[in-house]
């Protein structure tokens, strides 16, 4: 982060922050975040809302997040279409059933969060490695949640690829089924392929060519949208990161439709 305090490279048009990691931050850390927030737009991407869980939503936590978003002028915020708590936080993003009941449960909780924050949120299509219960496809489930909750989508392109490979569907058919007007912004990242063939959404490797091509297809289908490069581990040098960020900009410039 020290390098970014001196200069934010030109291809970077926004950054993302996990509010839970910064709530209550003061002193040097608070000043550092305020410095960056004053120079570039920020998106907030949460980890602990527990939108799909059975426990009541933590309204105090949500209000703390709202104050954090206001303090740093964070333009957009959301979390995952998953659950991370049952009689306490589990600190893991776990899959929800692909059922109508589950979709309406998620949508009602998203609406509650939006009412408290007085803003729309953007929910992410997560990676998942087992299917708990399935009455409908992942795509139909996500579409139903978005419609009933009247919220936005954080489209994780790498997760589309990971899930398509692990669960045997066409990622481009999935993209074509996403309502364009719901896409707020996107994630793209690298992943890990295990010896068994299972692909893990690790955010710890460079983006592979098929995922870049899938992002190109997403722009072709929906027009361009803000896209964030995720890298949570094995973080390379800033110039190496900027090479991938520049490739996002290159694909956006080549896209036939601009949003």
C-alpha positions in Angstrom: 0.0 0.0 0.0 3.0 2.3 0.5 3.5 2.6 -3.3 -0.1 3.5 -3.8 0.3 6.4 -1.3 2.9 7.9 -3.6 1.2 7.3 -6.9 -2.0 5.5 -8.1 -1.1 4.2 -11.6 -3.3 5.6 -14.4 -5.0 2.3 -15.5 -6.5 1.9 -11.9 -9.9 3.7 -11.9 -11.3 2.3 -8.6 -10.3 0.0 -5.8 -12.2 -2.3 -3.5 -12.1 -2.7 0.3 -13.6 -5.3 2.7 -15.3 -3.1 5.4 -14.9 -5.8 8.1 -11.1 -5.5 7.8 -11.3 -1.7 8.5 -14.1 -1.0 10.9 -12.8 1.0 13.7 -9.4 1.5 12.1 -7.8 4.7 13.4 -4.3 6.2 13.6 -2.0 5.5 10.7 -4.3 2.8 9.1 -7.3 5.1 9.2 -5.3 8.0 7.7 -3.9 5.7 5.0 -7.4 4.6 3.9 -8.7 8.2 4.0 -5.8 9.3 1.9 -6.5 6.7 -0.8 -10.3 7.3 -0.6 -9.7 11.0 -1.2 -8.0 10.2 -4.5 -9.9 7.3 -6.1 -13.4 5.8 -5.9 -13.8 2.8 -3.6 -16.2 -0.1 -3.7 -17.0 -2.1 -0.5 -17.2 -5.9 -0.7 -18.3 -7.6 2.5 -17.7 -11.0 3.9 -19.9 -11.4 7.0 -23.4 -10.2 6.2 -24.5 -13.9 6.2 -27.2 -13.2 3.7 -28.2 -16.8 3.2 -27.9 -17.9 6.9 -30.6 -18.8 9.4 -29.5 -16.4 12.1 -31.2 -12.9 12.3 -29.2 -10.3 10.5 -26.9 -8.3 12.7 -28.5 -4.9 12.3 -25.9 -3.2 14.5 -23.1 -4.5 12.3 -25.0 -3.3 9.2 -25.3 0.2 10.7 -21.6 0.2 11.4 -21.0 -0.7 7.8 -23.3 2.1 6.7 -21.3 4.7 8.7 -18.1 3.3 7.3 -19.4 3.6 3.7 -20.4 7.2 4.4 -17.1 8.1 6.1 -15.1 7.0 3.1 -17.6 7.9 0.4 -17.8 4.3 -0.8 -20.0 4.3 -3.9 -21.2 0.7 -3.9 -21.3 -2.1 -1.4 -22.4 -5.7 -1.3 -21.7 -9.3 -0.2 -22.1 -12.9 -1.3 -25.0 -15.1 -2.2 -23.9 -17.5 0.4 -24.0 -18.0 4.2 -21.3 -17.8 6.8 -23.1 -18.2 10.1 -25.3 -20.5 12.1 -25.6 -19.8 15.8 -22.4 -17.8 15.4 -20.0 -16.9 12.6 -18.3 -19.7 10.7 -15.9 -17.4 8.7 -16.4 -19.4 5.5 -18.6 -18.7 2.5 -20.8 -21.7 2.3 -23.3 -22.7 -0.5 -27.0 -22.2 -0.2 -29.7 -24.5 -1.6 -30.8 -23.6 -5.2 -34.5 -23.6 -4.3 -37.3 -21.1 -4.5 -37.6 -21.0 -0.7 -33.9 -20.2 -0.4 -34.1 -17.6 -3.1 -37.0 -15.8 -1.3 -35.1 -16.1 2.0 -32.1 -14.4 0.5 -34.1 -11.7 -1.2 -35.9 -10.8 1.9 -32.7 -10.4 3.8 -31.1 -8.4 1.0 -34.1 -6.0 1.1 -33.7 -5.7 4.8 -30.0 -4.7 4.4 -30.9 -2.2 1.7 -33.6 -0.7 3.9 -31.1 -0.2 6.8 -28.4 1.2 4.5 -30.8 3.2 2.3 -29.0 2.0 -0.8 -29.0 -0.8 -3.3 -26.4 -3.4 -2.7 -24.5 -5.7 -5.2 -24.5 -9.4 -4.4 -21.8 -11.7 -5.8 -22.3 -15.1 -7.5 -19.9 -17.1 -5.4 -17.9 -20.2 -6.2 -19.3 -23.4 -4.6 -17.9 -27.0 -4.5 -21.0 -29.0 -3.6 -24.7 -28.6 -4.2 -26.7 -28.7 -1.0 -30.2 -29.0 -2.8 -31.1 -28.1 -6.3 -34.7 -27.4 -7.6 -33.4 -24.9 -10.2 -30.2 -24.0 -12.0 -27.7 -21.7 -10.5 -28.6 -19.1 -13.1 -32.3 -19.3 -12.5 -31.7 -19.0 -8.8 -29.6 -15.9 -9.1 -32.1 -14.3 -11.5 -34.9 -14.9 -9.1 -32.9 -13.4 -6.1 -32.0 -10.3 -8.2 -35.6 -9.8 -9.3 -37.3 -10.3 -5.9 -34.7 -8.3 -3.9 -34.4 -5.6 -6.6 -30.7 -5.5 -6.1 -27.6 -5.4 -8.3 -25.1 -8.1 -9.2 -21.4 -8.2 -8.7 -20.5 -10.5 -11.5 -17.5 -12.6 -10.6 -16.3 -13.9 -14.0 -13.7 -16.2 -12.6 -16.4 -17.8 -10.4 -18.5 -18.4 -13.5 -15.6 -20.3 -15.0 -14.8 -22.2 -11.8 -18.4 -23.3 -11.3 -19.0 -24.1 -14.9 -15.9 -26.4 -14.9 -16.7 -28.0 -11.6 -20.4 -28.5 -12.2 -20.6 -29.0 -15.9 -22.4 -26.2 -17.6 -21.5 -23.7 -20.4 -20.2 -20.5 -18.9 -21.2 -18.5 -21.9 -24.8 -19.6 -21.7 -24.7 -18.5 -18.1 -23.4 -15.1 -19.1 -26.1 -14.7 -21.7 -28.8 -15.4 -19.1 -27.6 -12.6 -16.8 -29.8 -9.4 -17.0 -27.4 -6.7 -18.2 -29.0 -3.9 -16.2 -28.3 -5.7 -12.9 -24.5 -5.8 -13.4 -22.9 -3.1 -11.1 -19.3 -4.3 -11.6 -17.2 -7.4 -12.0 -14.4 -9.4 -10.4 -11.8 -11.3 -12.3 -9.1 -13.5 -10.7 -6.8 -16.5 -10.9 -7.6 -19.9 -9.4 -6.0 -23.2 -8.4 -6.6 -26.6 -10.2 -6.1 -29.5 -7.8 -4.7 -32.9 -8.7 -8.2 -34.3 -8.6 -9.3 -31.7 -11.2 -11.4 -29.6 -8.9 -10.8 -25.9 -9.4 -10.5 -23.7 -6.3 -11.2 -20.0 -6.4 -8.0 -19.0 -4.7 -7.3 -15.4 -5.9 -3.7 -16.5 -5.7 -2.5 -16.8 -9.3 -2.5 -14.9 -12.6 -5.7 -14.9 -14.6 -5.7 -17.7 -17.3 -6.4 -17.1 -20.9 -9.9 -18.9 -20.9 -11.0 -16.6 -18.1 -9.7 -13.5 -20.0 -11.7 -14.8 -23.0 -14.8 -15.2 -20.8 -14.4 -11.5 -19.7 -14.2 -10.5 -23.4 -17.4 -12.4 -24.0 -19.1 -10.8 -21.0 -18.3 -7.3 -22.5 -19.5 -8.4 -25.9 -22.9 -9.6 -24.4 -23.5 -6.9 -21.8 -21.3 -4.0 -22.8 -18.3 -2.9 -20.7 -18.6 -2.5 -16.9 -16.1 -1.7 -14.2 -13.9 -4.7 -13.5 -11.7 -5.4 -10.5 -8.7 -7.6 -10.4 -8.6 -9.7 -7.2 -5.4 -11.0 -5.7 -5.5 -12.1 -2.1 -2.3 -14.3 -1.8 1.0 -14.9 -3.6 0.8 -11.1 -4.4 3.4 -10.2 -7.1 5.1 -6.9 -7.6 3.0 -3.8 -8.4 4.2 -3.8 -12.1 3.1 -7.4 -12.5 -0.3 -6.6 -11.1 -0.6 -3.6 -13.4 0.0 -5.7 -16.4 -3.2 -7.6 -15.7 -5.1 -4.4 -14.9 -3.9 -2.9 -18.2 -5.3 -6.0 -19.9 -8.7 -5.3 -18.5 -8.6 -1.8 -19.9 -7.4 -3.3 -23.3 -10.4 -5.6 -23.4 -12.8 -2.8 -22.5 -11.4 -0.6 -25.3 -11.9 -3.5 -27.8 -15.4 -4.2 -26.7 -18.1 -3.4 -29.3 -20.5 -1.9 -26.8 -19.7 0.6 -24.0 -21.9 1.2 -20.9 
